[in-house]
């Protein structure tokens, strides 16, 4: 069911920690109160501390956030988690943590495709595409305001009929230059746990959250290759 007024949402955004820097955090958690309609009221936000691996600080960050807000885990009605595409380990840990907290607190859990949260903080004109999981000359491309997300060749971005592109530092320089030369606005993604909570409101709980991978994890690909050889 949809979240009703005054429900408390814990949201988790750790999908792409490598997109952050010392000035802008890309991994964090938030507590918000759903106040009706599409609006949420932030209660508190906590960034994950750099520990070498952002996921190492996920549970401590949630604990710090709850204490700072004077709340208990049992106050949580919904857990919203950014499910990617993104880093394999970060997604796996975040999704597992979200599912465990939801089960322990008798809360519902919602997996939010990361692009649906990012578009809420994007300022570039539409139509646009949110680009994630750049690998070589391919990228996960999610069009807005409508369209199917898929892995495409980065060259497709330069010929697509879009006015804006949201992409991190891993977008190839030649494609970025081609986009700018064509008058396309290119901006960095803003990872915000509150946006994850906002994006979760229109979604129903459909069981445990599952990570969204742009491609089959490399470890799985290697495992399949070994089985084929045998």
Secondary structure, DSSP 8 states (H G I E B T S, - for coil): ----TT-EEEEEE-TTGGG--SSS---EEEEEEE-STT-EEEEEEEE---SSSGGGGHHHHHHHHHHHTT--GGG--EEEEE--SS-HHHHHHHHHHHHHHHHHTT-EEEEE-HHHHHTTT--S-SSEEEEEEEETTEEEEEEESS---EEEETHHHHHS--SEEE--TTS-HHHHHHHHHTT-EEE-----HHHHHHHHTT----SS-----SS--HHHHHHHHHHHH-
